[in-house]
Amino acid sequence: MAKKLRKRVLTEHEEFKVMGMVLDKFLWIGAAFMGWGLYVSISSNFNDAIQFLVAGTAILAIFSWIVLKEFEHLR
């Protein structure tokens, strides 16, 4: 006989901590893209670097929006 497993219910504080950890990872990814874009703009051509800067900004904006929407959806 298989036991019925219950899902663990997180408190608001735990949900916020998990959301913060996930958002932190995307912050690092977006910051890495923007940092590489800054490096490329200083070392060579700004027109080549603009793609990395825009990609970093898009990563930060899109994933922040997704995480916040999911967090609000859970409430």
DSSP file (Angstrom, degrees, kcal/mol; ACC not computed):
  #  RESIDUE AA STRUCTURE BP1 BP2  ACC     N-H-->O    O-->H-N    N-H-->O    O-->H-N    TCO  KAPPA ALPHA  PHI   PSI    X-CA   Y-CA   Z-CA
    1    1 A M              0   0    0      0, 0.0     2,-0.4     0, 0.0     0, 0.0   0.000 360.0 360.0 360.0 130.1    0.0    0.0    0.0
    2    2 A A        -     0   0    0      1,-0.0     2,-0.3     3,-0.0     0, 0.0  -0.672 360.0-127.5 -86.8 136.5    1.3    3.3   -1.0
    3    3 A K        -     0   0    0     -2,-0.4     2,-0.6     1,-0.1    -1,-0.0  -0.597  23.5-116.4 -80.9 143.9    1.2    6.1    1.5
    4    4 A K        -     0   0    0     -2,-0.3     2,-0.4     1,-0.0    -1,-0.1  -0.706  30.1-142.9 -81.8 120.5   -0.4    9.3    0.4
    5    5 A L        -     0   0    0     -2,-0.6     2,-0.4     1,-0.0    -1,-0.0  -0.683   8.4-145.5 -88.0 135.0    2.2   12.1    0.5
    6    6 A R        -     0   0    0     -2,-0.4     2,-0.2     1,-0.0     3,-0.0  -0.776  18.3-117.4 -97.8 143.4    1.1   15.5    1.6
    7    7 A K        -     0   0    0     -2,-0.4     2,-0.4     1,-0.1    -1,-0.0  -0.537  31.6-114.4 -74.5 143.6    2.6   18.6    0.1
    8    8 A R        -     0   0    0     -2,-0.2     2,-0.5     1,-0.0    -1,-0.1  -0.654  24.7-141.2 -80.5 132.3    4.5   20.8    2.5
    9    9 A V        -     0   0    0     -2,-0.4     2,-0.3    -3,-0.0    -1,-0.0  -0.840  15.6-146.5 -97.2 125.1    2.9   24.2    3.0
   10   10 A L        -     0   0    0     -2,-0.5     2,-0.1     1,-0.1     0, 0.0  -0.614  11.7-122.4 -90.6 149.1    5.4   27.1    3.3
   11   11 A T     >  -     0   0    0     -2,-0.3     4,-2.5     1,-0.1     5,-0.2  -0.365  32.9-103.3 -77.6 168.1    4.9   30.1    5.5
   12   12 A E  H  > S+     0   0    0      1,-0.2     4,-2.3     2,-0.2     5,-0.2   0.889 123.4  52.7 -60.1 -39.3    4.9   33.6    4.0
   13   13 A H  H  > S+     0   0    0      2,-0.2     4,-2.1     1,-0.2    -1,-0.2   0.910 110.1  47.1 -64.5 -42.5    8.4   34.1    5.3
   14   14 A E  H  > S+     0   0    0      2,-0.2     4,-2.4     1,-0.2    -2,-0.2   0.899 111.4  51.2 -66.6 -40.6    9.7   30.9    3.7
   15   15 A E  H  X S+     0   0    0     -4,-2.5     4,-2.6     1,-0.2    -2,-0.2   0.911 110.6  49.3 -61.1 -41.7    8.0   31.7    0.4
   16   16 A F  H  X S+     0   0    0     -4,-2.3     4,-2.3     2,-0.2    -2,-0.2   0.892 110.2  50.5 -66.0 -39.3    9.7   35.1    0.4
   17   17 A K  H  X S+     0   0    0     -4,-2.1     4,-2.1     2,-0.2    -2,-0.2   0.912 111.8  47.4 -64.7 -42.7   13.1   33.6    1.2
   18   18 A V  H  X S+     0   0    0     -4,-2.4     4,-2.3     2,-0.2     5,-0.2   0.928 112.2  49.6 -64.2 -45.0   12.7   31.1   -1.7
   19   19 A M  H  X S+     0   0    0     -4,-2.6     4,-2.7     1,-0.2     5,-0.2   0.897 110.1  52.2 -60.3 -40.1   11.6   33.8   -4.1
   20   20 A G  H  X S+     0   0    0     -4,-2.3     4,-1.9     1,-0.2    -1,-0.2   0.885 109.0  49.2 -63.8 -39.4   14.6   35.9   -2.9
   21   21 A M  H  X S+     0   0    0     -4,-2.1     4,-1.4     2,-0.2    -2,-0.2   0.909 113.5  45.8 -67.0 -41.8   17.1   33.1   -3.6
   22   22 A V  H  X S+     0   0    0     -4,-2.3     4,-1.6     1,-0.2     3,-0.2   0.929 113.7  48.5 -66.6 -44.8   15.6   32.5   -7.1
   23   23 A L  H  X S+     0   0    0     -4,-2.7     4,-1.9     1,-0.2    -1,-0.2   0.854 106.2  58.8 -63.9 -34.2   15.6   36.1   -7.9
   24   24 A D  H  X S+     0   0    0     -4,-1.9     4,-2.0    -5,-0.2    -1,-0.2   0.879 102.8  52.7 -62.5 -38.9   19.2   36.4   -6.7
   25   25 A K  H  X S+     0   0    0     -4,-1.4     4,-2.0    -3,-0.2    -1,-0.2   0.918 110.7  46.1 -64.6 -43.2   20.3   33.8   -9.2
   26   26 A F  H  X S+     0   0    0     -4,-1.6     4,-2.7     1,-0.2    -1,-0.2   0.828 108.2  57.9 -69.4 -29.8   18.7   35.7  -12.1
   27   27 A L  H  X S+     0   0    0     -4,-1.9     4,-2.5     2,-0.2    -1,-0.2   0.913 107.3  47.6 -62.8 -42.4   20.3   39.0  -10.7
   28   28 A W  H  X S+     0   0    0     -4,-2.0     4,-2.2     2,-0.2    -2,-0.2   0.899 112.1  49.0 -66.2 -40.2   23.7   37.4  -11.0
   29   29 A I  H  X S+     0   0    0     -4,-2.0     4,-2.0     2,-0.2    -2,-0.2   0.944 114.5  44.7 -64.5 -47.1   23.0   36.2  -14.6
   30   30 A G  H  X S+     0   0    0     -4,-2.7     4,-2.3     1,-0.2    -2,-0.2   0.890 113.3  50.8 -63.5 -39.7   21.8   39.6  -15.7
   31   31 A A  H  X S+     0   0    0     -4,-2.5     4,-2.6    -5,-0.2    -1,-0.2   0.861 107.8  53.9 -66.9 -34.7   24.6   41.4  -13.9
   32   32 A A  H  X S+     0   0    0     -4,-2.2     4,-2.5     2,-0.2    -2,-0.2   0.922 109.5  47.1 -65.0 -43.3   27.1   39.0  -15.7
   33   33 A F  H  X S+     0   0    0     -4,-2.0     4,-2.2     2,-0.2    -2,-0.2   0.926 114.9  46.1 -62.5 -43.8   25.7   39.9  -19.1
   34   34 A M  H  X S+     0   0    0     -4,-2.3     4,-2.1     2,-0.2    -2,-0.2   0.873 112.1  51.4 -68.9 -35.5   25.8   43.6  -18.3
   35   35 A G  H  X S+     0   0    0     -4,-2.6     4,-2.4     2,-0.2    -1,-0.2   0.908 110.0  48.7 -65.8 -41.9   29.3   43.4  -16.9
   36   36 A W  H  X S+     0   0    0     -4,-2.5     4,-2.7     1,-0.2    -2,-0.2   0.899 110.2  52.4 -64.2 -38.9   30.5   41.6  -20.0
   37   37 A G  H  X S+     0   0    0     -4,-2.2     4,-2.3     2,-0.2    -2,-0.2   0.889 109.1  49.7 -62.8 -39.1   28.8   44.3  -22.1
   38   38 A L  H  X S+     0   0    0     -4,-2.1     4,-1.8     2,-0.2    -2,-0.2   0.914 111.0  49.6 -64.7 -42.5   30.6   47.0  -20.1
   39   39 A Y  H  X S+     0   0    0     -4,-2.4     4,-2.8     1,-0.2     5,-0.2   0.928 112.3  47.1 -61.4 -45.6   34.0   45.2  -20.6
   40   40 A V  H  X S+     0   0    0     -4,-2.7     4,-2.7     1,-0.2    -1,-0.2   0.883 110.1  53.5 -64.6 -38.1   33.4   44.9  -24.3
   41   41 A S  H  < S+     0   0    0     -4,-2.3    -1,-0.2    -5,-0.2    -2,-0.2   0.856 114.4  41.5 -67.4 -32.4   32.4   48.6  -24.6
   42   42 A I  H  < S+     0   0    0     -4,-1.8    -2,-0.2    -5,-0.1    -1,-0.2   0.897 120.7  41.5 -78.2 -41.0   35.6   49.6  -22.9
   43   43 A S  H  < S-     0   0    0     -4,-2.8    -2,-0.2    -5,-0.2    -3,-0.2   0.812 132.5 -14.1 -82.0 -29.9   37.9   47.2  -24.7
   44   44 A S  S  < S-     0   0    0     -4,-2.7     2,-0.4    -5,-0.2    -3,-0.1   0.184 108.9  -8.6-135.8-104.2   36.5   47.5  -28.2
   45   45 A N     >  -     0   0    0      1,-0.1     4,-1.3    -5,-0.1     3,-0.4  -0.884  38.2-147.1-117.7 135.9   33.3   48.9  -29.7
   46   46 A F  H  > S+     0   0    0     -2,-0.4     4,-1.6     1,-0.2    -1,-0.1   0.836  99.9  62.2 -66.9 -32.4   30.2   50.2  -28.0
   47   47 A N  H  4 S+     0   0    0      1,-0.2     4,-0.4     2,-0.2    -1,-0.2   0.842 105.0  47.2 -64.4 -32.3   28.0   48.9  -30.8
   48   48 A D  H >> S+     0   0    0     -3,-0.4     3,-0.6     1,-0.2     4,-0.5   0.843 112.0  51.3 -72.8 -33.5   29.1   45.3  -30.1
   49   49 A A  H 3X S+     0   0    0     -4,-1.3     4,-2.1     1,-0.2     3,-0.5   0.748  90.3  76.0 -77.1 -24.5   28.5   45.8  -26.4
   50   50 A I  H 3X S+     0   0    0     -4,-1.6     4,-2.4     1,-0.2    -1,-0.2   0.821  90.0  58.6 -61.1 -30.6   25.0   47.2  -26.6
   51   51 A Q  H <> S+     0   0    0     -3,-0.6     4,-2.3    -4,-0.4    -1,-0.2   0.915 107.9  45.1 -64.3 -42.4   23.6   43.7  -27.3
   52   52 A F  H  X S+     0   0    0     -4,-0.5     4,-2.4    -3,-0.5    -2,-0.2   0.883 112.9  50.9 -68.8 -38.0   25.0   42.3  -24.1
   53   53 A L  H  X S+     0   0    0     -4,-2.1     4,-2.0     2,-0.2    -2,-0.2   0.915 112.8  45.3 -65.5 -42.7   23.7   45.3  -22.1
   54   54 A V  H  X S+     0   0    0     -4,-2.4     4,-2.6    -5,-0.2    -2,-0.2   0.892 112.2  52.3 -67.7 -39.5   20.2   44.9  -23.6
   55   55 A A  H  X S+     0   0    0     -4,-2.3     4,-2.5    -5,-0.2    -2,-0.2   0.915 110.1  48.5 -63.5 -42.7   20.3   41.2  -23.0
   56   56 A G  H  X S+     0   0    0     -4,-2.4     4,-2.2     2,-0.2    -1,-0.2   0.904 112.5  48.1 -63.3 -41.9   21.2   41.7  -19.3
   57   57 A T  H  X S+     0   0    0     -4,-2.0     4,-2.5     2,-0.2    -2,-0.2   0.909 112.2  49.3 -64.4 -42.5   18.5   44.3  -18.9
   58   58 A A  H  X S+     0   0    0     -4,-2.6     4,-3.0     2,-0.2     5,-0.3   0.908 109.8  51.3 -64.9 -42.0   15.9   42.0  -20.5
   59   59 A I  H  X S+     0   0    0     -4,-2.5     4,-2.0     1,-0.2     5,-0.4   0.940 112.7  45.9 -60.2 -47.2   16.9   39.0  -18.3
   60   60 A L  H  X S+     0   0    0     -4,-2.2     4,-1.5    -5,-0.2    -2,-0.2   0.926 117.3  43.2 -62.0 -45.4   16.6   41.1  -15.2
   61   61 A A  H  X S+     0   0    0     -4,-2.5     4,-2.1     2,-0.2    -2,-0.2   0.933 116.3  44.8 -69.0 -47.0   13.2   42.6  -16.2
   62   62 A I  H  X S+     0   0    0     -4,-3.0     4,-2.4     1,-0.2    -2,-0.2   0.947 117.3  42.0 -66.3 -49.8   11.6   39.4  -17.6
   63   63 A F  H  X S+     0   0    0     -4,-2.0     4,-2.4    -5,-0.3     5,-0.2   0.832 113.0  53.3 -72.6 -30.0   12.5   37.0  -14.8
   64   64 A S  H  X S+     0   0    0     -4,-1.5     4,-2.4    -5,-0.4    -1,-0.2   0.924 110.8  48.1 -64.9 -42.8   11.8   39.6  -12.1
   65   65 A W  H  X S+     0   0    0     -4,-2.1     4,-2.4    -5,-0.2    -2,-0.2   0.917 112.3  48.9 -62.8 -43.8    8.4   40.0  -13.6
   66   66 A I  H  X S+     0   0    0     -4,-2.4     4,-2.3     2,-0.2     5,-0.2   0.935 113.0  46.4 -63.0 -47.0    7.8   36.3  -13.8
   67   67 A V  H  X S+     0   0    0     -4,-2.4     4,-2.3     1,-0.2    -1,-0.2   0.911 113.9  47.9 -64.5 -42.3    8.9   35.6  -10.2
   68   68 A L  H  X S+     0   0    0     -4,-2.4     4,-2.4    -5,-0.2    -1,-0.2   0.888 110.9  51.1 -67.1 -38.0    6.8   38.5   -8.8
   69   69 A K  H  X S+     0   0    0     -4,-2.4     4,-2.1    -5,-0.2    -2,-0.2   0.918 111.8  47.4 -63.9 -42.6    3.7   37.4  -10.7
   70   70 A E  H  X S+     0   0    0     -4,-2.3     4,-1.8     2,-0.2    -2,-0.2   0.895 111.4  51.1 -65.2 -39.6    4.1   33.8   -9.4
   71   71 A F  H  X S+     0   0    0     -4,-2.3     4,-0.8     1,-0.2    -2,-0.2   0.913 112.6  45.1 -64.6 -42.1    4.6   35.1   -5.9
   72   72 A E  H  < S+     0   0    0     -4,-2.4     3,-0.3     1,-0.2    -1,-0.2   0.835 109.6  56.9 -69.8 -31.7    1.4   37.3   -6.1
   73   73 A H  H  < S+     0   0    0     -4,-2.1    -1,-0.2     1,-0.2    -2,-0.2   0.850 102.2  55.7 -66.8 -35.0   -0.5   34.4   -7.7
   74   74 A L  H  <        0   0    0     -4,-1.8    -1,-0.2     1,-0.3    -2,-0.2   0.779 360.0 360.0 -69.6 -26.1    0.3   32.2   -4.7
   75   75 A R     <        0   0    0     -4,-0.8    -1,-0.3    -3,-0.3    -2,-0.2   0.487 360.0 360.0 -76.5 360.0   -1.2   34.7   -2.3
